[in-house]
Amino acid sequence: MAEEGATQNPLLPAFYDILWSAVVFVVLLLIFWKVVLPRMQTLLDERAAAIEGGIKKAEEAQAEAAAALESYNTQLAEARAEASQIKEKARADASKIEADLKARATEDAERITVQAQQRIEQERQAAFSSLKSEVGTLALDLSEKVVGESMDDSRSAAIVDRFLADLERADLQRDGVNR
């Protein structure tokens, strides 16, 4: 053995060790290459697909959220525009209603004023007629007392009519002078 030890390098193992180590290495390498490495590759591919799917889903969700936000903003702008139009229409309607009410109130006031003036004129005419007959009767009574004799109806009617005509002329002259 001494001879063998002298010829053998202590750092270099024997040939059969290298051979069996190489065979075990190749077998382990083939097992690793055929079994472990494909499983690892499948696992990594699944993980990459899951990550990419998650990223796609996140991008899709983000795109949907952006579209929903844009839709919301559009609807909000439309709603604001519609509210503004409704407000303007309500103001216009209110102005129109106010103008209609004022016109109706003016018409009613004018109608009431005309009716009141007509009523006053009717009452004035009725009072004038009543006064005319009363004054005629009083004038006849007075003339009978002054003259001392009774007057017949035709004569008394003529006297009353003449007296009232004189009163009307005097009234008209007085109104003409006052104006």
C-alpha positions as CSV (number, residue, x, y, z in Angstrom):
1,M,0.0,0.0,0.0
2,A,2.8,2.2,0.5
3,E,3.6,2.0,-3.1
4,E,0.1,2.7,-4.0
5,G,0.0,5.6,-1.7
6,A,3.1,7.0,-3.3
7,T,1.7,6.9,-6.7
8,Q,-1.8,8.1,-5.8
9,N,-2.5,11.7,-5.5
10,P,-4.4,12.4,-2.2
11,L,-6.5,15.0,-3.9
12,L,-7.6,12.8,-6.7
13,P,-10.0,10.0,-5.8
14,A,-9.8,6.5,-7.3
15,F,-11.2,5.8,-10.7
16,Y,-14.1,3.6,-9.5
17,D,-15.2,6.4,-7.1
18,I,-15.2,8.9,-9.9
19,L,-17.1,6.4,-12.1
20,W,-19.8,5.5,-9.6
21,S,-20.1,9.2,-8.6
22,A,-20.6,10.1,-12.2
23,V,-23.3,7.4,-12.7
24,V,-25.1,8.6,-9.6
25,F,-24.8,12.1,-10.8
26,V,-26.2,11.3,-14.2
27,V,-29.1,9.3,-12.7
28,L,-29.9,12.2,-10.3
29,L,-29.5,14.7,-13.2
30,L,-31.9,12.6,-15.3
31,I,-34.4,12.4,-12.5
32,F,-34.1,16.1,-11.8
33,W,-34.3,16.9,-15.5
34,K,-37.3,14.6,-16.2
35,V,-39.3,14.9,-13.0
36,V,-38.4,17.8,-10.8
37,L,-37.6,20.4,-13.5
38,P,-40.9,19.9,-15.4
39,R,-42.9,20.2,-12.1
40,M,-41.0,23.3,-11.2
41,Q,-41.6,24.7,-14.7
42,T,-45.3,23.9,-14.5
43,L,-45.5,25.5,-11.0
44,L,-43.7,28.6,-12.3
45,D,-45.9,28.8,-15.4
46,E,-49.0,28.5,-13.2
47,R,-47.8,31.1,-10.9
48,A,-46.9,33.4,-13.8
49,A,-50.3,32.8,-15.4
50,A,-52.0,33.6,-12.1
51,I,-50.0,36.8,-11.8
52,E,-50.7,37.8,-15.4
53,G,-54.4,36.9,-14.9
54,G,-54.5,39.0,-11.8
55,I,-52.9,41.8,-13.6
56,K,-55.3,41.5,-16.5
57,K,-58.2,41.4,-14.1
58,A,-56.9,44.4,-12.2
59,E,-56.4,46.3,-15.5
60,E,-59.9,45.3,-16.6
61,A,-61.4,46.3,-13.3
62,Q,-59.4,49.6,-13.5
63,A,-60.8,50.2,-17.1
64,E,-64.3,49.4,-15.9
65,A,-63.9,51.7,-13.0
66,A,-62.6,54.5,-15.3
67,A,-65.5,53.8,-17.7
68,A,-68.0,53.9,-14.8
69,L,-66.4,57.1,-13.5
70,E,-66.7,58.7,-17.0
71,S,-70.3,57.5,-17.2
72,Y,-71.0,58.9,-13.8
73,N,-69.4,62.2,-14.7
74,T,-71.4,62.3,-18.0
75,Q,-74.7,61.5,-16.2
76,L,-73.9,64.1,-13.5
77,A,-73.2,66.8,-16.2
78,E,-76.5,65.8,-17.9
79,A,-78.4,65.9,-14.7
80,R,-77.0,69.4,-13.9
81,A,-77.9,70.6,-17.3
82,E,-81.4,69.2,-17.0
83,A,-81.8,70.7,-13.6
84,S,-80.7,74.1,-15.0
85,Q,-83.2,73.7,-17.8
86,I,-85.9,72.8,-15.4
87,K,-85.0,75.8,-13.2
88,E,-85.1,78.2,-16.2
89,K,-88.4,76.7,-17.4
90,A,-89.9,77.1,-13.9
91,R,-88.7,80.7,-13.8
92,A,-90.2,81.4,-17.2
93,D,-93.5,79.6,-16.1
94,A,-93.5,81.7,-12.9
95,S,-93.1,84.9,-14.9
96,K,-95.8,83.9,-17.3
97,I,-98.2,83.0,-14.4
98,E,-97.4,86.3,-12.7
99,A,-98.1,88.2,-15.9
100,D,-101.4,86.3,-16.4
101,L,-102.4,87.0,-12.8
102,K,-101.6,90.7,-13.1
103,A,-103.5,90.9,-16.4
104,R,-106.5,89.1,-14.9
105,A,-106.4,91.3,-11.8
106,T,-106.3,94.4,-14.0
107,E,-109.2,93.2,-16.0
108,D,-111.2,92.3,-12.9
109,A,-110.4,95.8,-11.4
110,E,-111.5,97.5,-14.6
111,R,-114.7,95.4,-14.8
112,I,-115.5,96.1,-11.1
113,T,-114.9,99.8,-11.7
114,V,-117.1,99.9,-14.7
115,Q,-119.8,98.0,-12.9
116,A,-119.6,100.3,-9.9
117,Q,-119.8,103.4,-12.2
118,Q,-122.8,101.9,-13.9
119,R,-124.5,101.2,-10.6
120,I,-123.7,104.7,-9.4
121,E,-125.2,106.1,-12.6
122,Q,-128.3,103.9,-12.2
123,E,-128.7,105.0,-8.6
124,R,-128.2,108.6,-9.6
125,Q,-130.8,108.3,-12.3
126,A,-133.2,106.6,-9.9
127,A,-132.6,109.2,-7.2
128,F,-133.0,112.0,-9.8
129,S,-136.3,110.5,-11.0
130,S,-137.5,110.1,-7.4
131,L,-136.5,113.6,-6.6
132,K,-138.1,114.9,-9.7
133,S,-141.5,113.5,-8.8
134,E,-141.1,114.5,-5.1
135,V,-140.1,118.1,-6.1
136,G,-143.0,118.2,-8.5
137,T,-145.4,117.1,-5.9
138,L,-144.0,119.6,-3.4
139,A,-144.1,122.4,-5.9
140,L,-147.8,121.6,-6.7
141,D,-148.6,121.6,-3.0
142,L,-146.8,124.8,-2.5
143,S,-148.4,126.5,-5.5
144,E,-151.8,125.4,-4.4
145,K,-151.2,127.0,-1.0
146,V,-149.8,130.2,-2.6
147,V,-152.6,130.5,-5.2
148,G,-155.2,129.2,-2.9
149,E,-156.9,127.0,-5.4
150,S,-156.5,123.4,-6.4
151,M,-155.0,122.6,-9.8
152,D,-156.1,119.9,-12.2
153,D,-153.8,117.1,-13.3
154,S,-153.0,118.4,-16.8
155,R,-152.2,121.9,-15.6
156,S,-150.2,120.6,-12.7
157,A,-148.2,118.3,-14.9
158,A,-147.4,121.2,-17.3
159,I,-146.2,123.3,-14.4
160,V,-144.1,120.6,-12.9
161,D,-142.5,119.8,-16.2
162,R,-141.7,123.5,-16.8
163,F,-140.3,123.8,-13.3
164,L,-138.1,120.7,-13.7
165,A,-136.8,121.9,-17.1
166,D,-135.9,125.2,-15.5
167,L,-134.1,123.4,-12.7
168,E,-132.2,121.2,-15.2
169,R,-131.1,124.3,-17.3
170,A,-130.0,126.1,-14.2
171,D,-128.1,123.0,-13.1
172,L,-126.4,122.7,-16.6
173,Q,-125.5,126.4,-16.6
174,R,-124.0,126.1,-13.1
175,D,-122.0,123.0,-14.2
176,G,-120.8,124.9,-17.3
177,V,-119.6,127.8,-15.2
178,N,-117.8,125.6,-12.6
179,R,-115.9,123.8,-15.3
